[in-house]
Amino acid sequence: MNSNRGLRIFFPAAASLLFFAAILIGPAAAGVLAEDRAENSATPLEGRWLLDFDRDDGRLQLSMERRAGSHNSQSSSSYRLEDFRDLRRPAGREDVPARFALVRDAGTFSFEGHLDARGGAGRFQFSASPDFARAWNAAARKQLSAEQLCSMALHDVSLVFLKDLRSLGYTDPSANKVIAMRIHGVTADEIRELQSLGYGKLSTDTLVSFRIHGVTPQMVRELSSQGYERIPPDQLVSMRIHGVTPEYVRAFASLGYRDVSPDSLVSMRIHGVNPEYVRDLSELGYRNVSVDDLVSMRIHGVTIDDIRKVQARERNVFVDELVSRRIHSRSE
């Protein structure tokens, strides 16, 4: 058994790899060399790597693990084959020696090991870029640790990205915040578009939250076209978390529910008030039911079938009576 196979025992099977994209910037990892100065960051960081070619989307999955004393840092991210220098996928199942590199502005990862058509494993070494560290320090930021430089290279925090952030008003974000922005895919174009829609200098935490929960400029634009302009960022996130989409808002507007507050829309969505329910109520004679009553009916389980059964016996039963009967039927 060659050394390549022996290295594979340190990782889970490729099909069940967990994604530890943010672990490199966590407190345990960052603390390993937190006192390092940029001038000392040229000391290489080393560890093990595992590569899987067999992703369904045609990309490759690269996992890296590094141990320093009692600390253990891991990351797993997908890449294009062309992101690497000198990396080629072997044609067969026989192991072949491999040397390739991932070159980024913040530094270079050099990989050595073995590969076959499915993937491979080996050891890596990271060498930080002194030029990048100097450029970062020139902006009067706190000096980077070796761990931070490694994470910046891993997540491709480029000089162009930093320049774009400065041009958009983000002159002094911390290293960890910049890394988080890159991990979650915040782009300068997206920030620029949000600013054009009335969302000035959003905090970096808000930009990351937007990306995590799927608040996009397109969503903001569609809501604005329906009269929902300048919704506070936290309400946009809440709407997205609970599924208040522009389509949902549009459907209720067509039923006469215009200018419903974002908080009320969220409450309606949480409690299952959907357009079909409102249409069915209207067909049974319950038109223009208030939002509060709609929510109350759904909270207490007033169904369309319940109403039909009531109407088979009597007419003109008010909404509050329907709710009261439902509450008491549950307590009996």
LUMZAMAR-306383 format. One record per residue (C-alpha): x, y, z. Coordinates in steps of 0.05 Angstrom, whole numbers, plus 5000, padded with zeros to 4 digits. Each point is the difference from the previous one (the first is absolute). Last residue first. Layout:
# LUMZAMAR-306383
XYZ/...
This chain:
# LUMZAMAR-306383
371754005507/506050464994/500949904925/492750134986/500550635041/505550304958/496549814935/493550315024/503550645018/503550044933/493549914961/496750515046/505650504987/499049904925/492550145002/494749474987/495250274949/496549344982/498249375037/500149254994/503649874934/503850645013/503349695061/502249394960/502850454945/503850415051/503349385030/501849764930/503550664986/504149915062/500250395065/506349725032/501150485058/506250324971/497050014931/493850385022/504150475042/504650164941/494150154955/496850425055/506350425008/500550094924/492950254998/494849614961/498250394937/495149474977/497149425039/494249794956/501849274989/503450164934/504150535037/502449505051/502349534944/503950574968/503250185067/502249275012/502749954929/504150645010/503749715060/499450135074/504549455028/501850275068/507150204983/497950304933/494750445031/504850235055/505350174948/495050404960/497950365064/507350185014/500950254929/493950455007/494049874955/499750584950/495449614954/495649425019/494750054946/500449294973/504950204945/504450315055/500049335034/502849654939/505250554989/502749935071/500849254993/503350094932/504850525030/501949465050/498149955073/503249335012/501450035075/507550104995/499250494941/495150455037/504449995062/506150194960/496250584967/497550205069/507250035026/502050434941/494650535011/495250034941/502150594958/494349944950/494249515003/495450314948/499449404954/505850224956/504250055064/498649275015/502549814931/506350425008/501649735069/499249284975/504450144939/505350335045/500349345038/498049785070/501749264997/500749825074/507649905002/501350554950/495950525036/503149795066/507050124970/498050694977/496950145068/506449805036/504150444953/495750585021/495750324946/503050634970/494150284961/493949574987/496050454953/499449564939/506550274971/503649785064/497249304991/502849984929/506950235023/500249475055/498049464950/505450234950/505250005056/498549285015/497949635063/500949264988/499049705069/507349815011/502250664968/496150425049/502349575058/507250124980/498950754998/496849965069/505849595027/505150494974/496550605031/496450504956/503650674995/498650384936/493249734981/497450614964/498449704932/506850194971/503349675059/496149354988/502150004927/507350075019/499449425049/496849574946/505450194950/505549835050/496849315006/496749645057/500049334966/496849555053/506249575010/504650604992/496350405053/499949395045/507649924995/501050745012/495549965061/503849405028/506750344990/497450595040/498350654966/502050685025/494450465022/498050474944/503550644984/498749924925/507549884990/499349385044/495749654948/504650184943/506049765041/496649345015/498449914926/507250154980/502649515052/495949444968/498849425048/502849314986/495249425011/502449284999/495949404980/500449255013/496849424963/493449734975/496549774938/494250064952/495549554959/504349954937/506349875042/504250485041/506249975045/503450515045/502850704998/496150655005/502850725003/495150525026/502150704981/498950675033/495450595012/499350164926/498349284984/503649424968/497349305010/505549514983/501449324970/504549405010/497449304987/502849305001/495649484965/495249515031/496749514953/492550074990/500650304931/500050654960/503550465049/496750685013/505050564989/502450535048/506150414976/497450665028/493249975034/493850424989/499349654932/497149385033/494450435028/499350015075/495649735056/501650125073/501749595062/503650295060/503249715063/503750285060/502649595059/503050315062/503649615054/506850154971/499050244929/496049534956/498050144929/494549694958/498250174929/494249784957/499550124926/493749844961/500350034924/495150344953/496149634947/493250135032/498949285021/506549995040/504749424987/506950315000/501249935075/506350285031/502849885070/505350445031/504649955060/503650555037/505350544999/500650745015/506350324972/503750545039/499250624956/495250275052/505750275042/499850704969/492550005008/500549935076/497949375035/496250115065/493749654977/504049394978/495949445029/494450465023/496950074931/498849254997/496649955068/496150654991/497249824931/503150264936/502349324974/493349715020/496050414951/499649534941/499349365041/495749634950/498949285019/502349464953/495149434992/501249804928/507550105007/500549515057/502250325065/507250245008/506349795039/499949294972/501750264932/507350125017/501649265000/497549934929/504850534975/505949715038/499849374958/497049335020/
